[in-house]
C-alpha cells in the first residue's frame, strides 16, 4: 500500500494550507511529494510525470511558498511589471489553466498577484494586468513581444518554469525560450517539466539549466492502469462514424473528447454529431481566443458533453468528468497519443480511451505501440465488425521500423514563429519514436528521486484526497 503525506508535512505556509483545504485536497500526490521539498531547497530540477498527476500544483506550491516567505507581512506589490516567478506554457489553454490554479492557491495570501500573458488577447489589457504581478504565466511569443516593447522586465525573475517542454519544441519555441533565458539570466532556479527526457529535451535543458537534478516518476512506457485502452479497426470513414456513435451512446459516458486530425475534420465531425442529436462542439487553433475560451468553459461547466478537438486540446484541459477519449483521427506523432488519452482518468478516476483506425493507419498504430512499448488490443463490436482484411492480427510493439514518422517527408506543418496555443505548429524532423536515450545528469549532490522524508509517511486523519 502506497503511503501519502499531507501538505502540512511538506512545510508549506499557512495561507497555502488553507487554500488546498478549501479546494478539498489534503494529501500530496507522488509528484508533489517529491517536487515540493526539492524546489523549496533550491537548485535546478528536471521532472517527468504522467499527465493528470498533479504536477501544476507541484511547481506552483513551492514557488508561491517562496513568494510568501519573501513578503511575510503581505505588503502591496509595487505597480511595476517585474515578476519574480515566470511560468512558460506551450498553449494558451494550458497558460489559462495554470494561472487559474495559481489564483486559487493564493486566495488566502496577501501581497501576491498573478497575471497571464498569451496571444489572441488585447495587448492593452495584458499590459495593465502584469503591473505589480509577482508570478506571470506566459506563452513565449507574446511574452517576447511585451519584453521587446519594454512593457515588462524579466531581469528580476528568480525562478523560471518550463512546463510541457517537449510540446514547446514541437511548436517551434526553442529560439524563443533561449531568448527568454537570456533576459532572465540572473535567476537562481529553473524547473523543467516534460513527459519524457528525450535527447532533444536534454539538449534544451543543457542550454537552460545549471547541473540539474532529476525527478522521474513516469516515462512513455508507463502503463496507465486507470485508463482502459481499446483499438477498433474500421473499413472506412463511414464505418468509423458508426463506431463513434456506438461509443458516444455508452451509458457510462459523462463527457468525451473526440480527437480529429485537422481543423476541418473537427468541424465536420462536430456537425455530423449535432445532426445525430449529440451535444457536440468543435475546438481548434484557428478559432478566435474568445471563442476557444467560451467553449472550454462550457466543457468545464458540463454544458458541453462532447468536444471535438485537434491536438490543441491534448494538453491544458483538466476536466475530471471526461470519462472517454476517442481518437477518430490518429495523432501526427506517437507521443501525442499519450497526452491525448491523459485527458481522461484524471485525479484518480478511471477512464476509457478508444482508437479508431483504418487499414492505411497500420504504420501509425505500430509507431504508437513502439513508443509506448505496449500493444493496443483490438476489439470487435457485434454488428460493426470490420472486413477480414482489417481483422488480421496486429504486430508486436516495437516491431516498427525506427526513425519513421507518421506523415512521411511532408508531415511537418509550418506555423508562424509566435503560434502559441495553435497546437498545429512546427515539428522537428527527428526520430519521434525511438526510445529516449539521452545522457544522465550527474546532478549536484541531489538525489534524483527527491529528498527522503523521515517519519513523514503517515497519512493524516480524515478523507484522503489529492490535488491534481
C-alpha positions as CSV (number, residue, x, y, z in Angstrom):
1,X,0.0,0.0,0.0
2,X,1.4,3.4,-1.1
3,X,1.7,5.9,1.8
4,X,0.9,9.5,1.2
5,X,1.7,12.6,3.2
6,X,-0.2,15.7,3.9
7,X,0.6,19.2,2.5
8,X,1.1,20.3,6.1
9,X,4.0,17.8,6.4
10,X,5.7,19.4,3.4
11,X,6.2,22.6,5.4
12,X,4.0,24.9,3.3
13,X,2.9,28.3,4.5
14,X,-0.4,28.6,6.3
15,X,-2.2,30.5,3.5
16,X,-1.4,27.7,1.1
17,X,-2.6,25.0,3.5
18,X,-5.8,27.0,3.9
19,X,-6.2,27.1,0.1
20,X,-5.6,23.4,-0.5
21,X,-8.0,22.6,2.3
22,X,-10.7,24.9,0.8
23,X,-10.3,23.3,-2.6
24,X,-10.8,19.9,-0.8
25,X,-7.3,18.4,-1.1
26,X,-5.1,17.4,1.8
27,X,-2.9,14.6,0.6
28,X,0.1,15.2,-1.8
29,X,0.4,13.1,-4.9
30,X,3.7,11.3,-5.6
31,X,5.0,14.1,-7.9
32,X,4.0,16.8,-5.3
33,X,5.6,14.8,-2.5
34,X,8.9,14.7,-4.4
35,X,9.0,18.1,-6.2
36,X,7.8,20.5,-3.4
37,X,10.6,19.8,-1.0
38,X,13.2,19.7,-3.8
39,X,12.0,23.0,-5.3
40,X,11.9,24.7,-1.8
41,X,15.5,23.5,-1.2
42,X,16.6,25.3,-4.4
43,X,18.6,24.3,-7.5
44,X,17.5,23.3,-10.9
45,X,15.3,20.2,-11.5
46,X,14.1,18.2,-14.4
47,X,10.8,16.5,-13.6
48,X,8.9,13.8,-15.5
49,X,5.4,12.6,-14.5
50,X,2.2,11.4,-16.1
51,X,-0.4,13.8,-17.2
52,X,-3.1,14.3,-14.5
53,X,-0.6,13.6,-11.7
54,X,-0.8,17.0,-10.1
55,X,2.4,18.5,-11.5
56,X,0.9,22.0,-11.8
57,X,0.4,22.2,-8.0
58,X,3.8,20.5,-7.6
59,X,5.6,23.6,-9.0
60,X,3.2,26.3,-8.0
61,X,3.0,25.5,-4.3
62,X,6.8,25.7,-3.6
63,X,7.2,28.9,-5.6
64,X,4.2,30.6,-4.1
65,X,5.6,29.5,-0.7
66,X,8.9,31.3,-1.6
67,X,6.9,34.5,-2.5
68,X,5.1,34.4,0.8
69,X,8.3,33.9,2.7
70,X,9.9,36.9,0.9
71,X,6.9,39.1,1.8
72,X,5.7,37.8,5.2
73,X,3.8,41.0,6.0
74,X,1.8,40.8,2.7
75,X,2.9,44.3,1.7
76,X,1.3,45.7,-1.5
77,X,3.3,45.0,-4.6
78,X,4.8,48.0,-6.5
79,X,3.0,48.7,-9.7
80,X,5.9,47.7,-12.0
81,X,5.9,44.8,-14.4
82,X,8.8,43.0,-12.8
83,X,7.8,39.4,-11.9
84,X,9.8,37.2,-9.7
85,X,8.4,33.9,-10.9
86,X,7.9,33.1,-14.6
87,X,6.0,30.0,-15.9
88,X,6.2,29.3,-19.7
89,X,3.5,27.2,-21.3
90,X,3.2,26.0,-24.9
91,X,-0.5,26.7,-25.4
92,X,-3.0,29.4,-24.4
93,X,-5.3,26.8,-22.9
94,X,-2.6,25.5,-20.6
95,X,-1.4,29.0,-19.6
96,X,-5.0,29.9,-18.6
97,X,-5.3,26.7,-16.6
98,X,-2.0,27.2,-14.7
99,X,-3.0,30.8,-14.0
100,X,-6.4,29.8,-12.7
101,X,-4.8,27.2,-10.4
102,X,-2.3,29.8,-9.1
103,X,-5.1,32.2,-8.3
104,X,-7.0,29.6,-6.4
105,X,-3.9,28.8,-4.3
106,X,-3.3,32.4,-3.2
107,X,-6.8,33.3,-2.2
108,X,-5.7,33.4,1.4
109,X,-2.4,35.1,0.8
110,X,-1.8,38.8,0.7
111,X,0.7,40.7,-1.5
112,X,0.7,38.2,-4.3
113,X,-0.7,38.9,-7.8
114,X,-1.0,36.5,-10.7
115,X,-1.0,37.6,-14.4
116,X,-1.4,35.8,-17.7
117,X,0.3,36.7,-21.0
118,X,-0.7,35.0,-24.2
119,X,-1.5,35.6,-27.8
120,X,-5.0,36.2,-29.1
121,X,-5.8,38.7,-26.3
122,X,-5.7,42.6,-26.4
123,X,-2.3,44.0,-25.6
124,X,-3.6,46.9,-23.5
125,X,-5.5,44.7,-21.1
126,X,-2.5,42.4,-20.6
127,X,-0.1,45.3,-20.1
128,X,-2.4,46.6,-17.3
129,X,-2.7,43.2,-15.6
130,X,1.0,42.5,-15.4
131,X,1.8,45.6,-13.4
132,X,2.5,44.5,-9.9
133,X,2.3,40.8,-10.7
134,X,4.7,38.6,-8.7
135,X,4.0,35.5,-10.8
136,X,3.4,35.6,-14.6
137,X,2.2,32.7,-16.7
138,X,3.0,33.2,-20.3
139,X,3.2,31.8,-23.8
140,X,6.7,32.6,-25.2
141,X,5.8,34.6,-28.3
142,X,3.6,37.2,-26.6
143,X,6.0,37.5,-23.7
144,X,8.8,38.4,-26.0
145,X,6.6,40.9,-27.8
146,X,5.9,42.7,-24.5
147,X,9.5,42.5,-23.4
148,X,10.7,43.9,-26.7
149,X,8.3,46.8,-26.3
150,X,9.6,47.3,-22.7
151,X,6.1,46.6,-21.2
152,X,7.7,44.0,-18.9
153,X,11.1,43.5,-17.5
154,X,12.5,40.0,-16.8
155,X,15.7,40.8,-15.1
156,X,14.1,40.4,-11.7
157,X,12.9,36.8,-12.3
158,X,14.3,34.5,-9.6
159,X,12.7,31.2,-10.9
160,X,11.6,30.1,-14.4
161,X,9.5,27.1,-15.0
162,X,9.2,25.5,-18.5
163,X,6.0,23.4,-18.5
164,X,5.5,20.7,-21.1
165,X,9.0,21.3,-22.6
166,X,8.5,18.6,-25.2
167,X,5.5,20.4,-26.6
168,X,7.4,23.6,-26.6
169,X,9.9,22.1,-29.0
170,X,7.1,20.6,-31.2
171,X,5.6,24.1,-31.6
172,X,9.0,25.6,-32.6
173,X,9.6,27.6,-29.4
174,X,13.2,26.7,-28.7
175,X,14.6,30.0,-30.0
176,X,12.1,32.0,-28.0
177,X,12.8,30.0,-24.9
178,X,16.5,30.6,-25.2
179,X,15.9,34.3,-25.8
180,X,13.8,34.5,-22.6
181,X,16.5,32.5,-20.8
182,X,19.0,35.3,-21.7
183,X,16.6,38.0,-20.5
184,X,16.3,36.4,-17.0
185,X,19.8,35.0,-16.8
186,X,20.3,36.2,-13.2
187,X,17.7,33.9,-11.8
188,X,18.7,31.3,-9.3
189,X,16.4,28.4,-10.2
190,X,14.9,26.7,-13.3
191,X,12.4,23.8,-13.2
192,X,11.6,21.9,-16.4
193,X,8.7,19.5,-16.8
194,X,8.4,17.1,-19.7
195,X,6.7,13.9,-20.5
196,X,10.0,12.2,-21.3
197,X,13.7,13.1,-21.3
198,X,14.2,12.5,-25.0
199,X,17.6,13.6,-26.4
200,X,16.1,16.9,-27.7
201,X,14.8,17.7,-24.2
202,X,18.3,17.0,-22.8
203,X,19.8,19.4,-25.4
204,X,17.4,22.2,-24.3
205,X,18.0,21.5,-20.6
206,X,21.7,21.8,-21.2
207,X,21.3,25.3,-22.6
208,X,18.9,26.5,-19.8
209,X,19.9,24.8,-16.6
210,X,22.8,24.5,-14.2
211,X,23.7,20.9,-13.3
212,X,20.1,19.9,-12.7
213,X,18.8,17.1,-10.5
214,X,16.2,14.7,-11.9
215,X,12.9,13.5,-10.5
216,X,11.5,10.9,-12.8
217,X,8.1,9.5,-11.8
218,X,6.9,8.5,-15.3
219,X,8.1,7.6,-18.8
220,X,6.5,7.0,-22.1
221,X,6.4,3.3,-21.3
222,X,4.4,3.6,-18.1
223,X,1.1,1.9,-18.3
224,X,-2.0,4.0,-17.5
225,X,-3.6,1.5,-15.1
226,X,-6.7,3.6,-14.7
227,X,-7.3,4.0,-18.4
228,X,-8.8,1.2,-20.4
229,X,-7.3,1.4,-24.0
230,X,-9.1,-0.2,-26.9
231,X,-8.5,-0.3,-30.7
232,X,-11.2,-0.8,-33.3
233,X,-10.3,-1.5,-36.9
234,X,-12.6,0.2,-39.4
235,X,-13.1,-0.3,-43.2
236,X,-13.8,3.4,-44.0
237,X,-14.6,6.8,-42.5
238,X,-18.3,5.9,-42.6
239,X,-17.5,2.8,-40.5
240,X,-15.6,4.9,-38.1
241,X,-18.6,7.2,-37.7
242,X,-20.7,4.2,-36.7
243,X,-18.1,3.0,-34.2
244,X,-18.0,6.6,-32.8
245,X,-21.8,6.7,-32.5
246,X,-21.7,3.4,-30.6
247,X,-19.2,4.6,-28.0
248,X,-21.0,8.0,-27.6
249,X,-24.1,6.1,-26.7
250,X,-22.2,4.4,-23.8
251,X,-24.4,5.0,-20.7
252,X,-21.3,5.3,-18.5
253,X,-20.1,8.3,-20.6
254,X,-20.3,11.6,-18.8
255,X,-18.2,13.8,-21.1
256,X,-15.9,12.9,-24.1
257,X,-13.2,14.4,-26.1
258,X,-13.1,13.2,-29.7
259,X,-9.8,14.0,-31.4
260,X,-9.6,14.9,-35.1
261,X,-6.5,15.1,-37.3
262,X,-7.3,18.5,-38.9
263,X,-9.3,21.7,-38.1
264,X,-11.7,20.9,-41.0
265,X,-12.3,17.4,-39.7
266,X,-13.1,18.7,-36.2
267,X,-15.8,20.9,-37.6
268,X,-17.2,18.2,-39.9
269,X,-17.3,15.6,-37.1
270,X,-19.0,18.1,-34.7
271,X,-21.6,19.0,-37.4
272,X,-22.3,15.3,-38.0
273,X,-22.7,14.6,-34.3
274,X,-25.1,17.5,-33.8
275,X,-27.1,16.3,-36.8
276,X,-27.4,13.0,-35.0
277,X,-28.7,14.7,-31.8
278,X,-25.5,14.8,-29.8
279,X,-24.4,17.9,-27.8
280,X,-21.1,18.5,-29.6
281,X,-18.9,21.4,-30.3
282,X,-15.5,21.8,-32.1
283,X,-12.3,23.3,-30.8
284,X,-9.2,24.1,-32.8
285,X,-6.4,26.6,-33.1
286,X,-7.9,28.7,-35.9
287,X,-10.7,29.9,-33.7
288,X,-10.5,33.3,-32.1
289,X,-9.3,33.0,-28.5
290,X,-12.6,34.3,-27.1
291,X,-14.4,31.5,-28.8
292,X,-12.0,28.9,-27.6
293,X,-12.4,30.3,-24.0
294,X,-16.1,30.1,-24.2
295,X,-16.1,26.5,-25.5
296,X,-13.7,25.3,-22.9
297,X,-15.7,27.0,-20.1
298,X,-18.8,25.3,-21.4
299,X,-17.0,21.9,-21.2
300,X,-15.8,22.6,-17.6
301,X,-19.3,23.6,-16.6
302,X,-20.7,20.4,-18.0
303,X,-22.8,22.2,-20.6
304,X,-20.9,20.6,-23.5
305,X,-21.0,16.8,-23.4
306,X,-18.7,16.1,-26.4
307,X,-15.8,18.2,-27.5
308,X,-14.3,17.5,-31.0
309,X,-10.8,18.9,-31.0
310,X,-7.4,18.9,-32.7
311,X,-4.3,18.4,-30.7
312,X,-4.6,22.0,-29.4
313,X,-6.7,20.3,-26.7
314,X,-4.3,17.4,-26.0
315,X,-2.7,19.5,-23.2
316,X,-4.2,22.0,-20.9
317,X,-7.7,20.5,-20.4
318,X,-8.2,19.4,-16.8
319,X,-11.8,18.3,-16.5
320,X,-12.3,15.3,-14.2
321,X,-15.7,14.4,-15.6
322,X,-14.1,13.5,-19.0
323,X,-14.7,9.7,-19.0
324,X,-14.0,8.9,-22.6
325,X,-11.3,9.9,-25.1
326,X,-11.8,8.8,-28.7
327,X,-9.1,9.0,-31.4
328,X,-11.2,9.4,-34.5
329,X,-8.1,10.7,-36.3
330,X,-4.7,9.5,-35.2
331,X,-2.1,11.9,-33.9
332,X,0.7,13.2,-36.1
333,X,3.3,12.0,-33.6
334,X,3.2,8.9,-31.3
335,X,3.9,10.8,-28.1
336,X,0.8,12.9,-28.6
337,X,-1.2,9.7,-28.2
338,X,-0.1,9.6,-24.6
339,X,-1.2,13.2,-24.0
340,X,-4.5,12.7,-25.7
341,X,-5.5,9.8,-23.6
342,X,-4.4,11.7,-20.5
343,X,-7.4,13.9,-20.8
344,X,-9.4,11.1,-19.1
345,X,-8.6,9.1,-15.9
346,X,-7.6,12.3,-14.1
347,X,-7.5,12.9,-10.3
348,X,-7.5,9.2,-9.5
349,X,-10.6,8.5,-11.6
350,X,-10.9,5.7,-14.3
351,X,-11.3,6.5,-18.0
352,X,-11.7,4.9,-21.4
353,X,-9.5,5.6,-24.5
354,X,-10.7,4.3,-27.8
355,X,-8.7,4.5,-31.1
356,X,-10.4,4.1,-34.4
357,X,-8.0,3.1,-37.2
358,X,-8.4,2.1,-40.9
359,X,-6.1,-0.3,-42.7
360,X,-4.0,2.6,-44.0
361,X,-3.3,3.6,-40.4
362,X,-1.3,0.4,-39.5
363,X,2.0,2.2,-39.6
364,X,0.7,4.8,-37.1
365,X,-0.5,2.1,-34.8
366,X,2.9,0.4,-35.0
367,X,4.5,3.7,-34.1
368,X,2.3,4.2,-31.0
369,X,2.9,0.7,-29.8
370,X,6.7,1.1,-30.4
371,X,6.7,4.4,-28.5
372,X,4.7,3.2,-25.5
373,X,6.2,-0.3,-25.6
374,X,2.6,-1.6,-25.1
375,X,0.2,-3.4,-27.5
376,X,-3.1,-1.8,-28.4
377,X,-5.6,-4.6,-28.0
378,X,-8.0,-4.8,-31.0
379,X,-11.7,-5.5,-30.1
380,X,-14.8,-6.0,-32.2
381,X,-18.3,-4.7,-31.6
382,X,-21.0,-7.1,-32.7
383,X,-22.7,-5.8,-35.8
384,X,-19.8,-3.4,-36.5
385,X,-17.2,-5.9,-37.4
386,X,-14.5,-4.9,-40.0
387,X,-13.8,-6.9,-43.1
388,X,-11.4,-9.8,-42.9
389,X,-8.6,-7.6,-44.3
390,X,-8.7,-5.3,-41.3
391,X,-9.1,-8.1,-38.8
392,X,-5.7,-9.6,-39.5
393,X,-3.6,-9.9,-36.3
394,X,-1.7,-6.8,-35.3
395,X,2.0,-6.7,-34.6
396,X,4.1,-6.8,-31.6
397,X,5.1,-3.4,-30.0
398,X,8.5,-2.2,-31.1
399,X,8.4,-4.1,-34.4
400,X,8.0,-1.0,-36.5
401,X,11.0,0.5,-38.3
402,X,12.6,3.1,-36.0
403,X,13.0,6.6,-37.3
404,X,9.9,6.7,-39.4
405,X,7.3,9.4,-38.8
406,X,3.6,9.4,-39.4
407,X,3.4,11.8,-42.3
408,X,6.4,10.9,-44.4
409,X,8.7,13.6,-45.8
410,X,6.0,16.2,-45.8
411,X,4.5,15.6,-42.5
412,X,5.9,18.7,-40.7
413,X,3.4,21.5,-40.6
414,X,4.7,25.0,-40.7
415,X,3.4,27.8,-38.5
416,X,4.4,31.3,-37.6
417,X,7.0,31.9,-35.0
418,X,4.6,33.0,-32.4
419,X,1.9,30.4,-33.0
420,X,1.5,29.6,-29.3
421,X,-1.7,27.7,-28.5
422,X,-2.4,26.8,-32.0
423,X,-1.4,23.2,-31.4
424,X,-0.6,22.7,-35.1
425,X,2.8,24.3,-35.3
426,X,6.2,23.4,-36.5
427,X,7.6,19.9,-35.9
428,X,11.1,18.7,-35.8
429,X,12.4,16.1,-38.3
430,X,13.8,14.0,-35.5
431,X,13.2,10.4,-34.5
432,X,10.0,10.9,-32.5
433,X,9.6,7.2,-31.8
434,X,13.0,6.0,-30.7
435,X,13.3,5.1,-27.1
436,X,14.8,8.1,-25.3
437,X,18.5,7.5,-24.6
438,X,19.8,10.9,-23.6
439,X,22.7,11.3,-21.2
440,X,22.1,11.1,-17.5
441,X,22.7,14.2,-15.5
442,X,25.1,13.8,-12.7
443,X,23.2,16.3,-10.6
444,X,24.7,18.4,-7.9
445,X,24.7,16.1,-5.0
446,X,20.9,15.9,-5.0
447,X,19.2,12.6,-5.1
448,X,17.4,12.1,-8.4
449,X,14.3,10.8,-6.6
450,X,13.9,13.8,-4.4
451,X,14.5,14.2,-0.7
452,X,13.7,11.5,1.8
453,X,11.2,12.1,4.4
454,X,12.0,10.8,7.9
455,X,8.9,9.6,9.7
456,X,6.6,11.7,7.5
457,X,4.9,8.9,5.6
458,X,1.9,8.6,7.9
459,X,-1.3,9.9,6.3
460,X,-3.3,12.4,8.2
461,X,-6.7,11.6,9.6
462,X,-9.7,12.3,7.6
463,X,-10.5,11.7,3.9
464,X,-7.5,11.1,1.7
465,X,-7.7,13.3,-1.3
466,X,-5.1,14.5,-3.7
467,X,-4.5,17.8,-5.5
468,X,-4.4,17.0,-9.2
